Amino acid sequence: MVEGKEGHNLEHGSNGHEHSDIDIYDPNRPKLGIRQRMHHFTWAWFTLPMSTGGLSLLIFAQPHQFPGLRQIGLFVYIVNIIIFTCLTFAMLSRFFLHHGDFYRSLSHPREGFFFPTYFLSIATLITSTQRYAIPDDDNTLKWAIQTVFWGYVVITLILAVGQYSFVFAVHNFGLQTMMPTWILPIFPIMLSGTIASVIADTQPDITAVPIVIAGMSCQGLGLSVAVMMYAHMVGRLMSAGLPNREHRPGLFMNVGPPAFTALAFIGMANGLPDTFDREMDGFIDVYLIRTFAIIGAIFLWALSLWWFGIAVVAVISSPPKYFHLGWWAMVFPNTGFILATISIGKEFKVDSVLWVTTGMSICLLLTYCFVLYNHIRAVIVQDIMYPGRDEDVNDH
């Protein structure tokens, strides 16, 4: 664990490169060139477009719209595409400049867990594209987004099985090192349910039902694995205490799985055709399914609220001193929490709840701006993309 400057020097992040006797937390430490810094451009950077995409979805879902708000959301969506594209090229540049970094990044016991954030960014782009770029009457684009959905399901299922299989075979983690990032490999397949909840309502009845069934399967898989991980997380918190102050914002990752599942439950139920009745006897019809979806969503929303409270208390009690890309965990999972709250409020038509979500959205926007400012500042002053300061160094 790291508290301030203790226990770290430059060689921890540079694999024995030069300047190993320099304190990486010294403001007067040597500045590095772009080539050296690109060696420490990690997969965790994709938490930025992941969070930006979530912000664009939150803007679209606002219960209290004003003229121009959707245009602002469209602008954020376009900016997110640019950010994602630039980061993809930057990551490719890292692998081109530093041969062997691709495998090392995937196999690293810490950075490897951030690889799924690339696919989480893609998930937000898919859902944002459906919201902002696909007209309701364009059948060609409806077919295209459906094809993208099924491709995403296949790829993320392979990721979920493959990455966990690799971790089980190669790494040996102690319970005291457990971090919320262990949930990330299952997160992309889980968001297939969230994507399904967005696109199913726009699809023809004959394709909407399979999409909902696949989405529910993926959502169930993701939540089930997340709950198993929660057991380890609680065990770690009980036996080893809270994470180091620098990594406590990562606890907000635990908010995501139940929140996005609650959101997906309601969205997928509403995405089923109004005529859906499996046995054609009126006993289990779409309206009963929607009722149970709301019940399940409230059940999971409460779990998300609990984790949110735990994370808030942990961060406030010992705020981080140095910027880490894990700070973005204060944005994306909480986006799902707010979206789930909005969906529940809309189902019950409780305007007071919807006004609360408006306040929550403003708080999240401020959080996004705060993290983005510190992110940009950290890049400029070389607090990140610097040996020992990124996710390519072991630090729990």
C-alpha positions in Angstrom: 0.0 0.0 0.0 1.0 3.6 -0.6 0.4 6.5 1.7 2.0 9.6 0.2 5.6 9.0 -0.9 6.5 6.0 1.2 7.5 2.7 -0.4 7.8 3.9 -4.0 10.5 5.0 -6.3 10.8 5.3 -10.0 11.8 1.8 -10.8 8.4 0.3 -9.7 6.8 1.5 -12.9 9.8 1.4 -15.3 10.8 -2.2 -15.1 14.3 -1.2 -13.9 14.8 1.7 -16.3 16.8 4.7 -15.5 16.2 7.2 -12.6 15.4 4.3 -10.2 16.7 6.3 -7.3 14.2 9.2 -7.8 11.2 9.7 -5.7 8.2 9.6 -8.2 6.2 11.9 -5.9 8.8 14.6 -5.9 7.5 17.6 -7.8 11.0 18.3 -9.0 11.6 14.8 -10.5 13.0 14.7 -14.0 10.5 15.2 -16.9 10.3 12.5 -19.5 9.8 12.7 -23.3 6.7 11.5 -25.0 8.1 8.2 -26.2 9.0 7.2 -22.6 5.6 8.4 -21.3 3.7 6.4 -24.0 5.2 3.3 -22.4 2.9 4.1 -19.4 -0.3 4.9 -21.5 -2.5 2.2 -20.0 -5.9 0.6 -20.8 -7.3 2.6 -17.8 -7.4 5.6 -20.1 -10.6 4.2 -21.6 -12.4 5.0 -18.4 -12.5 8.5 -19.9 -14.6 7.7 -23.0 -16.6 5.2 -20.9 -17.6 8.0 -18.5 -18.1 10.6 -21.3 -20.4 8.2 -23.1 -22.3 7.6 -19.9 -22.7 11.4 -19.5 -24.2 11.7 -23.0 -26.8 8.9 -22.1 -27.6 10.7 -18.9 -28.3 13.9 -20.7 -30.6 12.2 -23.1 -32.5 10.5 -20.3 -33.1 13.7 -18.2 -36.7 13.8 -17.0 -36.7 17.6 -17.2 -35.5 18.7 -20.6 -35.0 22.3 -21.7 -34.4 23.6 -25.3 -30.9 22.7 -26.5 -30.3 20.0 -23.9 -30.5 17.2 -26.5 -28.1 19.2 -28.7 -25.7 19.4 -25.8 -26.0 15.6 -25.4 -25.3 15.2 -29.2 -22.2 17.3 -28.8 -20.9 15.2 -25.9 -21.6 12.1 -28.0 -19.6 13.4 -30.9 -16.7 14.5 -28.6 -16.8 11.0 -27.1 -16.3 9.5 -30.5 -13.3 11.7 -31.1 -11.9 10.9 -27.6 -12.3 7.1 -28.2 -10.7 7.3 -31.6 -7.7 9.3 -30.3 -7.1 7.0 -27.4 -7.3 4.0 -29.7 -4.6 5.4 -31.9 -2.6 6.4 -28.8 -2.7 2.9 -27.5 -1.7 1.5 -30.9 1.2 4.0 -30.9 2.3 2.6 -27.5 2.4 -0.9 -28.8 4.3 0.2 -32.0 6.9 2.2 -30.0 7.3 -0.4 -27.3 7.3 -3.9 -28.6 6.0 -6.5 -26.2 3.8 -4.0 -24.4 0.6 -5.5 -25.8 1.0 -8.8 -24.1 2.5 -7.3 -21.0 -0.5 -4.9 -20.7 -3.0 -7.8 -20.9 -1.1 -10.1 -18.6 -0.2 -7.5 -16.0 -1.9 -8.3 -12.6 -3.2 -4.8 -12.4 -3.4 -3.1 -15.8 -4.9 -6.3 -17.4 -8.1 -5.8 -15.4 -8.6 -2.4 -17.2 -8.6 -4.0 -20.6 -12.4 -4.4 -20.5 -12.8 -0.7 -20.2 -12.1 -0.6 -24.0 -15.3 -2.6 -24.6 -17.2 -0.7 -22.0 -16.5 2.4 -24.0 -17.8 0.7 -27.1 -21.0 -0.2 -25.2 -21.6 3.4 -24.4 -20.9 4.3 -28.0 -23.5 1.7 -29.2 -26.2 2.9 -26.9 -25.4 6.6 -27.6 -25.6 6.0 -31.3 -29.0 4.4 -30.9 -30.1 7.5 -28.9 -28.6 10.2 -31.0 -27.9 9.0 -34.5 -30.5 6.4 -35.6 -33.9 7.7 -36.8 -36.9 5.7 -35.7 -37.9 5.1 -39.4 -34.6 4.0 -40.7 -34.9 0.2 -41.1 -31.3 -0.2 -42.5 -29.7 1.4 -39.5 -32.0 -0.6 -37.2 -30.7 -3.8 -38.8 -27.1 -2.4 -38.5 -27.4 -1.7 -34.8 -28.9 -5.2 -34.2 -25.9 -6.7 -36.0 -23.5 -4.7 -33.9 -25.4 -5.9 -30.7 -25.0 -9.6 -31.6 -21.3 -9.1 -32.5 -20.8 -7.3 -29.2 -22.4 -10.1 -27.3 -20.1 -12.7 -28.9 -16.9 -10.7 -28.4 -17.6 -9.8 -24.8 -18.6 -13.4 -23.9 -15.3 -14.5 -25.2 -13.6 -11.8 -23.2 -15.4 -12.8 -20.0 -14.5 -16.4 -20.3 -11.0 -15.9 -21.7 -9.8 -13.2 -19.3 -11.0 -14.9 -16.2 -9.5 -18.2 -17.4 -6.2 -16.5 -17.9 -6.3 -14.9 -14.5 -7.2 -18.2 -12.8 -4.3 -20.0 -14.6 -1.6 -17.3 -14.4 -2.1 -15.1 -11.3 -2.3 -16.0 -7.6 -4.0 -13.2 -5.7 -4.5 -13.0 -1.9 -7.8 -11.9 -0.5 -6.2 -8.8 1.0 -5.3 -7.6 -2.5 -8.9 -7.8 -3.8 -9.9 -4.6 -5.6 -13.2 -3.8 -7.4 -11.3 -3.9 -10.7 -11.7 -7.7 -10.5 -15.3 -7.2 -11.6 -14.3 -5.4 -14.8 -13.9 -8.5 -17.1 -17.6 -9.4 -16.6 -18.8 -5.8 -17.0 -18.8 -5.7 -20.8 -21.0 -8.8 -21.2 -23.3 -7.5 -18.5 -23.8 -4.2 -20.4 -25.2 -6.3 -23.3 -28.4 -6.2 -21.2 -28.2 -2.4 -21.0 -27.7 -2.2 -24.8 -30.7 -4.6 -25.3 -32.8 -2.4 -23.1 -32.1 0.6 -25.3 -32.4 -1.0 -28.8 -35.2 -3.6 -28.2 -37.9 -1.0 -28.1 -36.9 0.3 -31.6 -36.7 -3.2 -33.2 -39.5 -5.1 -35.0 -41.3 -7.6 -32.7 -39.8 -10.6 -34.3 -36.2 -9.4 -33.5 -37.0 -7.5 -30.2 -37.8 -10.7 -28.3 -34.5 -12.5 -29.0 -32.6 -9.4 -28.2 -34.3 -9.1 -24.8 -33.7 -12.8 -24.1 -30.0 -12.5 -24.9 -29.8 -9.2 -22.9 -31.4 -10.8 -19.9 -29.0 -13.8 -20.1 -26.0 -11.5 -20.3 -27.3 -9.3 -17.6 -27.9 -12.3 -15.3 -24.4 -13.7 -16.0 -22.8 -10.3 -15.2 -24.7 -9.7 -12.0 -24.1 -13.3 -10.8 -20.4 -13.0 -11.2 -20.4 -9.6 -9.7 -22.3 -10.9 -6.6 -19.6 -13.6 -6.2 -17.0 -10.9 -6.4 -18.9 -8.9 -3.8 -18.3 -11.7 -1.4 -14.6 -11.4 -1.9 -14.8 -7.6 -1.7 -16.6 -7.7 1.7 -14.2 -10.4 2.9 -11.3 -8.1 2.0 -12.9 -5.1 3.7 -13.6 -7.1 6.8 -10.1 -8.7 7.1 -7.8 -6.0 5.6 -9.8 -2.9 5.9 -10.5 -0.2 3.3 -8.1 0.2 0.3 -5.3 2.7 0.4 -6.6 6.2 0.1 -5.3 6.6 -3.4 -7.6 3.8 -4.6 -10.7 4.4 -2.6 -12.6 6.0 -5.5 -12.5 2.6 -7.1 -15.0 1.4 -4.6 -17.7 3.2 -6.7 -17.2 0.4 -9.3 -19.3 -1.8 -6.9 -22.3 0.6 -7.5 -22.4 -0.3 -11.2 -23.6 -4.0 -11.5 -26.8 -3.7 -9.5 -27.6 -0.2 -10.9 -27.1 -1.2 -14.6 -29.1 -4.4 -14.0 -32.0 -2.4 -12.5 -31.9 -0.1 -15.5 -31.8 -3.1 -17.9 -34.7 -4.9 -16.2 -37.0 -2.0 -16.7 -35.7 -1.2 -20.2 -35.9 -4.7 -21.5 -39.4 -5.3 -20.0 -40.6 -2.2 -21.8 -38.9 -3.3 -24.9 -41.0 -6.4 -25.2 -43.9 -6.1 -27.6 -47.2 -5.2 -25.9 -48.7 -8.4 -27.4 -46.1 -10.6 -25.8 -47.7 -13.7 -24.1 -45.6 -16.8 -24.3 -48.5 -19.3 -23.5 -51.2 -17.1 -25.2 -53.4 -17.6 -22.1 -53.1 -14.2 -20.5 -51.5 -15.6 -17.4 -47.9 -14.4 -17.8 -48.1 -11.5 -20.2 -45.9 -8.5 -20.8 -47.7 -6.4 -18.2 -46.9 -9.0 -15.4 -43.3 -9.2 -16.6 -43.0 -5.4 -16.4 -44.4 -5.4 -12.9 -41.8 -7.9 -11.8 -39.1 -6.0 -13.6 -39.9 -2.9 -11.5 -39.9 -5.0 -8.3 -36.5 -6.5 -9.2 -35.1 -3.1 -10.2 -36.0 -1.6 -6.8 -34.5 -4.6 -5.0 -31.2 -4.1 -6.9 -31.3 -0.3 -6.7 -31.1 -0.6 -2.9 -27.9 -2.7 -3.1 -26.4 -0.1 -5.4 -27.4 2.6 -2.9 -25.6 0.7 -0.1 -22.4 0.4 -2.1 -22.6 4.1 -3.1 -22.8 5.0 0.6 -19.9 2.8 1.5 -17.8 4.4 -1.2 -18.7 8.0 -0.3 -17.8 7.4 3.4 -14.5 5.8 2.4 -13.5 8.6 0.1 -14.5 11.4 2.4 -12.8 9.8 5.4 -9.5 9.7 3.5 -9.5 11.6 0.2 -6.8 10.6 -2.4 -3.9 13.0 -2.7 -2.7 12.1 -6.2 -4.7 11.7 -9.4 -5.2 8.2 -10.7 -7.3 7.1 -13.7 -9.4 5.1 -11.2 -11.0 8.4 -10.2 -13.3 7.9 -13.2 -15.0 5.3 -11.2 -16.7 8.2 -9.4 -18.5 8.9 -12.7 -19.5 5.9 -14.9 -21.0 3.6 -12.2 -22.9 6.5 -10.7 -24.3 7.3 -14.1 -25.9 3.9 -14.0 -27.2 4.5 -10.5 -28.8 7.8 -11.6 -30.2 6.3 -14.8 -31.8 3.5 -12.8 -33.3 6.0 -10.4 -34.7 8.0 -13.3 -36.3 4.8 -14.8 -37.9 3.9 -11.4 -39.2 7.4 -11.0 -40.7 7.4 -14.4 -42.4 4.0 -13.8 -44.0 5.3 -10.7 -44.6 8.8 -12.1 -43.2 10.4 -8.9 -42.2 13.9 -9.9 -40.3 14.5 -6.6 -38.0 11.5 -7.3 -37.4 12.8 -10.8 -36.4 16.2 -9.4 -34.0 14.5 -7.1 -32.4 12.7 -10.1 -32.0 16.1 -11.7 -30.0 17.2 -8.7 -28.0 14.0 -8.8 -27.3 14.6 -12.5 -26.0 18.1 -11.7 -23.7 16.6 -9.0 -22.4 14.0 -11.5 -21.7 16.6 -14.1 -19.7 18.6 -11.5 -17.9 15.4 -10.6 -17.1 14.7 -14.2 -15.7 18.2 -14.6 -13.6 17.9 -11.4 -12.1 14.6 -12.5 -11.5 15.8 -16.1 -9.7 18.9 -14.8 -7.5 16.8 -12.6 -6.9 14.3 -15.4 -5.7 17.0 -17.8 -3.6 18.6 -15.0 -2.0 15.2 -14.2 -1.0 14.7 -17.8 0.5 18.2 -18.1 2.5 18.0 -14.8 3.4 14.3 -15.5 1.6 12.9 -12.5 0.4 10.1 -14.8 2.0 8.5 -17.8 5.1 8.4 -15.6 7.0 5.4 -14.2 5.3 4.2 -11.0 2.3 6.4 -11.3 0.0 4.4 -13.5 -1.8 1.1 -13.6 1.2 -0.8 -15.0 2.6 -1.0 -11.4 1.4 -3.3 -8.7 -0.3 -1.3 -6.0 -3.3 -2.5 -4.0 
